[in-house]
Amino acid sequence: MGKNEIYDFSVDTLGECTVRSPIELSTVIGDCRANYVKDDSYVINTVNVFDTSKPAALDSSNLMQKAGPREYIYFDPKDVKAGICTCGGLCPGLNDVIRAVVRCLWNRYGVRDIRGFQFGYKGFFEEEGYSTIALDPENVDEIHKIGGSFLGTSRGGGQRVSDIVNTIQKLGINMMFIIGGDGTQRGSLDIANEVEKRGLKCAIVGIPKTVDNDLQFIDRSFGFETAVQRAKEAVASIHMEANSQINGIGLVKLMGRESGFIATAAALASHECNFCLIPEVPFDLDGPNGLLAHLEERLKRRHHAVIIVAEGAGQELLTKTNQTDASGNIKLADIGVYLRDQINAYFKKKNIHINLKYIDPGYQIRASVTTASDSIYCERLGNNAVHAAMAGKTKIVIGLVHDKFVHIPISMATAHRNVVDPEGALWRDTLDATSQPILMVNDVAAARERMRLMVEEAKMKPSEKIKK
């Protein structure tokens, strides 16, 4: 959102909570028992203070409602029919979240009717032929030990809101857990609005999934830490390869359509990257201050180099496809292959021997089993999603903000994508780690304008980018 836009973190609910929760916790502090969370417990969104003369707002524009089990809930557990689906691309942790949701519903609340919708939103459409899967702790107990999605996933289908809600209504689903990225969650908001329009009492709770870590407000999305760990391993391998060759160059393409968080984190974690290229920072290939010239200088000094490039970097150098996939994401041109070919051609023309190795570990990373930290995070996200739904919260996603789990309205979480700030501390530290120039461009003024436009475009919704 823009600097002058006002946030609204008000949480929608289905009605008054009158059912005593079956989870036995405490309302007293100091009795060595975990406490229920109250609806008037909040986390302040704004923590950076730039003007001490202006006190932080203590209203819905700045207060995020804390997640967690409530003393009184909206649904009677014996009447609950829950649904779960996973949408979009694969991401480490999908199975961990599914498992957590099922186990919390079953073990903590006593819910016995839990259905898994197969292959994303397509599992709601009768003509696709995918029946729901009955879920219980027995059949999800081991799924966190494998990658992928136990329920399967697919892109698209979220625009068929009426058909999806027809299925929800037909099956008597009264709480739906939707695991997916910003496009999926925008679809879940449309679903929630249609549910409300029909007068149905069904909680729609999202668990945000984006391996790129680009959802607004949230500290980190699940799967991101695993992705960085696997990316670090890929960088370590390519560095070993490059360091063992005459003028060896290792080129690694990582995920990051519009945000370079994985690339920057991998560069920082590996300590073996010399050039990190991300969508938020433009670069030139040619000219005295372009990437190729700096790469040549690096080879003269150190005889090897490692380049990390995010998939969305350098798109202005390529021919735009102006096409979208089933999820509405713009189809990117392949910057990895382009750089590989351009680097080889440049040094061949100059008659300089190089040995370039290029890898794209994207799908291997997406299908990975989670690290311990990510697995813990997924467990807690799933649990808090169940607590929210049981209390009748709807049109929300569960997020981690300032290390606290909170309810974030879907409309807020999906308004814009988060991006790496080219003038922020993360990118500054990445430049320190790589020792690359601050800007690899020949016209700084033009690059600054390009950078401003790129950051603005990264924050647009897919539909807005197509119109642009």
PEURPE-V356028 format. One record per backbone hydrogen bond with DSSP energy under -1.0 kcal/mol. CO is the residue of the C=O (numbers start at 1). NH is the residue of the N-H. E is the energy in kcal/mol with one decimal. If there is no record, write none. Layout:
# PEURPE-V356028
CO;NH;E
CO;NH;E
This chain:
# PEURPE-V356028
2;5;-1.3
12;394;-2.2
19;73;-3.6
26;36;-2.3
34;26;-1.9
38;41;-1.6
41;66;-2.8
43;64;-3.0
51;54;-1.7
59;62;-2.3
59;63;-2.1
60;9;-3.2
62;45;-3.2
64;43;-2.3
65;407;-3.0
69;37;-2.9
71;21;-2.8
73;19;-2.4
76;79;-2.6
77;80;-1.3
81;174;-2.4
81;175;-1.2
82;115;-3.0
83;177;-3.2
84;117;-3.1
85;179;-2.7
91;94;-1.5
93;97;-2.2
94;98;-2.4
95;99;-2.6
96;100;-2.1
97;101;-2.6
98;102;-2.4
99;103;-2.6
100;104;-2.3
101;105;-2.4
102;106;-2.6
103;107;-2.9
104;108;-1.4
104;109;-1.2
105;111;-2.7
113;82;-2.6
114;135;-2.9
115;84;-2.0
116;133;-2.5
119;122;-1.2
120;123;-1.6
121;124;-1.9
122;125;-1.4
125;128;-1.6
126;129;-1.2
133;116;-3.1
142;145;-1.8
143;146;-1.5
151;119;-2.1
154;88;-2.5
157;160;-1.7
159;161;-1.8
160;164;-2.0
161;165;-2.6
162;166;-2.2
163;167;-1.7
164;168;-2.2
165;169;-2.8
166;170;-2.7
167;171;-2.4
168;173;-2.0
174;203;-2.2
175;83;-2.4
176;205;-2.5
177;85;-2.0
178;207;-2.3
179;87;-2.7
180;209;-2.3
181;185;-2.7
182;186;-2.2
183;187;-1.7
184;188;-2.0
185;189;-1.9
186;190;-1.7
187;191;-2.1
188;192;-2.6
189;193;-2.4
190;194;-2.0
191;195;-2.6
192;196;-2.3
193;197;-2.3
194;198;-1.9
195;200;-2.3
196;199;-1.3
200;202;-1.1
203;176;-3.2
204;395;-1.4
204;396;-1.2
205;178;-2.1
206;398;-1.7
207;180;-1.3
210;213;-2.1
214;418;-4.0
221;224;-1.6
223;227;-2.4
224;228;-2.4
225;229;-2.1
226;230;-2.6
227;231;-2.5
228;232;-2.7
229;233;-1.7
230;234;-1.9
231;235;-2.5
232;236;-2.5
233;237;-1.9
234;238;-2.4
235;239;-2.4
236;240;-1.9
237;241;-2.0
238;242;-2.6
239;243;-2.8
242;245;-1.4
245;248;-1.0
247;355;-1.8
248;305;-2.0
249;357;-2.9
250;307;-3.4
251;359;-2.4
252;309;-2.8
254;311;-2.1
256;312;-2.1
260;264;-2.5
261;265;-2.4
262;266;-2.7
263;267;-2.2
264;268;-2.3
265;269;-2.6
266;270;-2.2
267;271;-1.6
275;308;-3.0
277;310;-2.8
278;281;-1.2
284;291;-3.2
285;292;-1.9
287;290;-1.7
290;294;-1.9
291;295;-2.6
292;296;-2.3
293;297;-2.0
294;298;-2.1
295;299;-2.2
296;300;-1.9
297;301;-1.7
298;302;-3.2
299;303;-1.4
303;248;-1.1
305;250;-2.8
306;274;-2.5
306;275;-1.6
307;252;-2.7
308;277;-2.9
309;254;-2.4
310;313;-2.1
314;317;-1.9
315;318;-1.2
323;331;-3.1
325;328;-1.9
329;325;-2.5
333;335;-1.2
334;338;-1.8
335;339;-2.6
336;340;-2.4
337;341;-2.4
338;342;-2.6
339;343;-2.9
340;344;-2.1
341;345;-2.3
342;346;-2.3
343;347;-2.1
344;348;-1.9
345;349;-2.2
346;350;-1.3
347;352;-3.0
348;351;-1.1
355;249;-2.3
357;251;-2.8
359;253;-2.2
361;365;-2.5
362;366;-2.5
363;367;-1.6
365;368;-1.7
371;375;-2.4
372;376;-2.2
373;377;-2.1
374;378;-2.8
375;379;-2.1
376;380;-2.1
377;381;-2.4
378;382;-2.7
379;383;-2.2
380;384;-2.3
381;385;-2.0
382;386;-1.8
383;387;-2.3
384;388;-2.0
385;389;-2.3
386;390;-2.7
387;391;-1.3
388;393;-2.5
389;392;-2.0
390;74;-1.9
390;75;-1.8
392;14;-1.9
395;410;-2.4
396;206;-3.3
397;408;-2.6
399;406;-2.8
400;219;-3.8
401;404;-1.3
404;401;-3.1
405;67;-2.8
406;399;-2.2
408;397;-2.6
409;412;-1.1
409;413;-2.2
410;414;-2.0
421;424;-2.3
424;428;-1.9
425;429;-2.6
426;430;-1.7
427;431;-2.4
428;432;-1.8
429;433;-1.9
430;434;-2.2
431;435;-2.4
440;284;-3.3
443;447;-2.3
444;448;-2.5
445;449;-1.6
446;450;-2.4
447;451;-2.8
448;452;-2.1
449;453;-2.4
450;454;-2.6
451;455;-2.3
452;456;-2.1
453;457;-2.7
454;458;-2.4
455;459;-1.1
457;460;-1.4
461;465;-1.7
462;466;-1.9
463;467;-1.6
464;468;-1.9
